[in-house]
Amino acid sequence: MPGLSPGQRALRAAVTAAQQAQGARFGGWIGLRPGNPGLRRKLYLELPGAPETLAALPLPR
């Protein structure tokens, strides 16, 4: 996906794989609200709650 950093692409791939491994029962959405300056964005993700799934995500630590 254009415009994403390598780290963002890796996270996107890991989240997609975790969601699909559970039969696509999980999803995500983006929230927007007025902020200073412009719009503030928040990404919400539904993921399987297994600790190994969450620990495998390439998040900054």
N, C-alpha and C positions, 0 to 999 in steps of 0.2 A: 504494500500500500504506500503510495507516494506521500512524502511529508513526515513519515514516522522515522524516528531514530532507530538504530539497530536494537537498542534495549527495548524500545516500545514495540518493535516488531516481534521480538522474542517473547515479551509478555503477552501480546495478542495471540501468538501461536500457542502458548502454554494454556491460556484461558480457554481458547477454542477447543483444544484437545481435552481439557478437563470437562468441559460442558458436553462435548460429543460422546465422551466415554460413558456418560450417564444417560444416554438415549435422548440427548438434547432437551432434558427436562429443566435446564437452567438457562438463564438469559441475562440480559443487561439492559440498561437504559441510561440516558444522559439527562441531567437536570440543568436548567439554565435559570438564572435570576439576575435582576439588575444589580450591579456592583459598582465599585469605584476603582478604576474606570471601566466602562462597558459592561459586558455580561460576565458573570462568574459561572464557571462550568464545574459540574461534579459528575463523575462516572460511578454508577452503581452496578455491581456484578453479583449475580447469584451463582454460587459455586458449591459443589459437593463439600460437605463439612469434614471430610476425612482429613486428619492432620497431615498425612503424607501428601495429599493433593495440594493443600495450602502451602506446605513446606517446599514443594517442588517448584512453585512459581518463582520466576526470576525477578524478585522485588529487591530494591536497594535495601541494604541492612545497615 
